[in-house]
Amino acid sequence: MVVGSDISRYPNTPRPTCRGYLHKRTQSAILKGWRKRWFVLKHNGYLQYYKHKKDEGKCRPLEVTKLEGAEIGVDTSLGKPFVFKCIPQSGHRIFYFCATSNQEMKRWLEAMDKAVHP
């Protein structure tokens, strides 16, 4: 499986800060487990995701979350490698993400940390 992120080094460009596939933990009453989703972290600090990469720019995101002030970090409680979590400032929900490698997880954490502390 090939997974990649595009971390822009130039904050004045309109391209997203980070984008790529992550697995998101689903905790609804009906569905439980991990779902592969296309995530886009915008320069304005909003994290949005789509069902597929091709949906970006063509469909509305499935969800948009403001990361400013959020709590992010590695999570080992689920017994799975490369898992990290994000607790937005609203605190209504905890997002669990799973990357495909330690390097990919570090890219996302670095990009998210910049969005949390603009």
GUTIVO-122938 format. One line per field, with one value per residue (C-alpha): z, x, y. Coordinates in nm, 2 decimals, always signed. Layout:
<rs>
pz [Z, ...] $
px [X, ...] $
py [Y, ...] $
</rs>
This chain:
<rs>
pz [+0.00, -0.10, +0.12, +0.10, +0.24, +0.08, +0.35, +0.20, +0.32, +0.20, +0.42, +0.16, -0.10, -0.12, -0.12, +0.20, +0.47, +0.47, +0.29, +0.26, +0.35, +0.72, +0.89, +1.12, +1.41, +1.38, +1.70, +1.59, +1.73, +1.39, +1.26, +1.46, +1.34, +1.11, +0.79, +0.53, +0.46, +0.26, +0.50, +0.41, +0.66, +0.53, +0.61, +0.81, +1.06, +0.95, +0.91, +0.67, +0.53, +0.24, +0.16, -0.13, -0.27, -0.59, -0.38, -0.27, -0.45, -0.60, -0.30, +0.04, +0.31, +0.53, +0.83, +0.90, +1.24, +1.36, +1.52, +1.69, +2.06, +2.01, +2.21, +1.98, +2.05, +2.01, +2.16, +2.27, +2.45, +2.14, +2.11, +1.74, +1.60, +1.45, +1.62, +1.73, +1.86, +1.83, +2.08, +1.94, +2.18, +2.18, +2.35, +2.21, +2.03, +2.02, +1.68, +1.66, +1.35, +1.23, +0.98, +0.78, +0.92, +1.20, +0.95, +0.82, +1.17, +1.25, +0.94, +1.04, +1.41, +1.30, +1.06, +1.32, +1.59, +1.37, +1.32, +1.70, +1.78, +1.49] $
px [+0.00, +0.14, +0.04, +0.18, +0.14, +0.21, +0.35, +0.40, +0.71, +0.55, +0.27, +0.16, +0.06, -0.30, -0.21, -0.30, -0.04, -0.09, -0.30, -0.32, -0.50, -0.53, -0.75, -1.01, -1.16, -1.54, -1.73, -2.09, -2.36, -2.38, -2.02, -1.71, -1.36, -1.13, -1.22, -0.97, -1.04, -0.87, -0.77, -0.68, -0.53, -0.58, -0.35, -0.64, -0.61, -0.92, -0.90, -1.14, -1.19, -1.35, -1.44, -1.19, -0.90, -1.10, -1.38, -1.16, -1.27, -1.57, -1.78, -1.84, -1.61, -1.77, -1.66, -1.46, -1.29, -1.10, -0.77, -0.67, -0.64, -0.69, -0.50, -0.30, -0.06, +0.04, -0.20, -0.09, -0.42, -0.56, -0.27, -0.21, +0.10, +0.11, -0.21, -0.26, -0.55, -0.70, -0.93, -1.07, -1.12, -1.50, -1.42, -1.73, -1.54, -1.21, -1.07, -0.84, -0.62, -0.39, -0.11, +0.07, +0.42, +0.59, +0.72, +0.37, +0.24, +0.52, +0.44, +0.07, +0.15, +0.40, +0.15, -0.14, +0.08, +0.13, -0.24, -0.31, -0.06, -0.08] $
py [+0.00, +0.34, +0.63, +0.98, +1.32, +1.66, +1.88, +2.22, +2.42, +2.74, +2.87, +3.13, +2.87, +2.77, +2.40, +2.20, +2.17, +1.79, +1.54, +1.16, +0.85, +0.76, +0.50, +0.66, +0.47, +0.44, +0.42, +0.45, +0.22, +0.04, +0.05, -0.03, -0.06, +0.14, +0.31, +0.44, +0.80, +1.08, +1.36, +1.72, +1.96, +2.31, +2.61, +2.77, +2.48, +2.29, +1.91, +1.77, +1.42, +1.25, +0.89, +0.88, +1.10, +1.17, +1.33, +1.62, +1.94, +1.76, +1.67, +1.83, +1.68, +1.42, +1.63, +1.95, +2.00, +2.30, +2.20, +2.52, +2.45, +2.07, +1.81, +1.57, +1.29, +0.93, +0.68, +0.33, +0.24, +0.06, -0.18, -0.09, +0.07, +0.42, +0.53, +0.89, +1.09, +1.43, +1.59, +1.92, +2.21, +2.15, +1.82, +1.65, +1.38, +1.21, +1.12, +0.82, +0.79, +0.51, +0.58, +0.31, +0.39, +0.58, +0.83, +0.90, +0.94, +1.18, +1.39, +1.42, +1.50, +1.77, +1.93, +1.90, +2.05, +2.36, +2.39, +2.35, +2.62, +2.87] $
</rs>
